[in-house]
Structure formats: C-alpha cells, structure tokens
Amino acid sequence: MLFILGRPVLHSRRTVGNGVLSKSYERVLASLHKTSHIAYMANIIAFLLGLIALILAIPAFIPLLGWLNWLIIVIAGVGAAFGFASDKNSGRNFCFVVLAICALRLWMGGGII
C-alpha cells in the first residue's frame, strides 16, 4: 500500500497522454481539494489561543494572582474548541496541556488564590 501525505492510497497505474499518471495521485488530489482551508486555520487559531493562555499563565503563578487562572481556562477552552474543528490535534492538545496546568494551579491554591 502506498501512503501519500499520510493517507493510504491504492497502487494502480494507467496511462494518460504521453505519460503515466497514477490513480492514487488522482485520489489524493481529489481528497486534498475537498479538505477546507478553514480546518487548517482552526488548528493555527487553537495554537495561538493556547500560546496566549500560556503567556498569561506565567504571571498567574505569582501568589495572589491565581484568580487569573479562571480567565486562562476560558481562553484555553475556546482554543480547544477551535482545535476540535481542525483536522490536526496539535493545537487542541496544546490547549489541553495549558488548561491542565492552570487547573492544577487553581486546585493547589484552593480555587481563588
């Protein structure tokens, strides 16, 4: 089995004009055409929201600024929602890591501190 761009394709060939064009390449091109650019952008948006949440999480570790984690959890949650709309998992997983770090900090501080 042949894999192109991480997708399995079949191995059958046919001649088109002067050269040989694989049916598998036609399938990959057709499937890439169906894939929306919005799904790829959702992963980028999720990663950027996770990065913003991570940057905000740094001062939230200072004592008496733990309440900032509630805002960060909301931002990371929105980023994870965008990540669910994506074909890739990296942005969503990054938001989940940031969310888990902030939730742990909230738990250690009693929910407010």
N, C-alpha and C positions, 0 to 999 in steps of 0.2 A: 504494500500500500504506500502511496506517495503522500507526503504532507507538504502543503504549501501554506505559508503563513499560519501554521498551527492547525490547519484544518485538513482532515483526511480527504483525499480525492482518489478516484479510480485511475487505473493505468491503461487507458485505451487510446490509440492514436488513429488519426485519419488525415488524409492529405487534403489540403486546401490550396488551390492555385499551384504555385511552384514549390511551396514548402510544406512542411509537416506541422500541423497545429494540433495540440493535444486537447481532447475533450475535457480533460481535467483542468487545464488552464481556463477553458471557457466557463466551467462551473465556478472556479474561484473568482474570475472576473465578474460573473453574474452575481455571486453572493456578495462581493465587495460593493457592487452597485446598489444592492438592496440595503446595505448597512448605512444607517444615517450618521451624518457627522455630528448630530446632536448627542448621540450616545457617547461618542468620544469626548465631546466637550463636557459632558456631565462628569466624567472622571477627573478632568482638569479642574472643574469648579469644586468638586468634592475635595481634591487635594489642596487647593488654595484655601478653602474654608478650614480644613484641618490644620494648615500651616498658620493661619491667623489665630486659631484657637490655641495652638501650641505656643505661639509667641505671647499670647495673653496669659497662658498658664504659668509662665516664668515668674511674673510678679505675684501671682496668686499663691505661691508657696511661702511668701513672706507672712509672718504671723499677723493676724487681724485683717488680712486681705483675702481670707478664704471664701468670703461671700462671692468673690469674683468667679469662683468655680461654677456657680449656678449659671451664669451667663455663658461661660465657656462650654458647658454641657449642652446648652441650647444650640450654640453655633456648631459644635461638632455633630450634634444630632441632625441639623439641617444638612451639613456636609455628607453625613452618612445616607440621608435620603436621596441626595443627588447621586451618591455612589451606587445606590440600588438601581438607578435608571441607566447606569453605564454598563457596557459590555465587559469592562475590566473590573478587577476587585481591589486594585491598589489604593485608590482614593478612599473607598469605603472602609477598608481595613485600617488605613492610617487614621481616619476619623474615630474608629472604634478604639484604637490604642490611646489617642488623646482623651477620649471620653472615659476610658477606664482609669487613666492616671488621675484625672480630675475627680472622678467618683471616689477613688481610693483616698485622695486628699480630703475630700468632704467627710468621708466616713471617719478618718483619723481625727478630724477637727470637730466632730460632733454635729456636722451639718451646717454650721454657721462660721465658726472661727476660721 
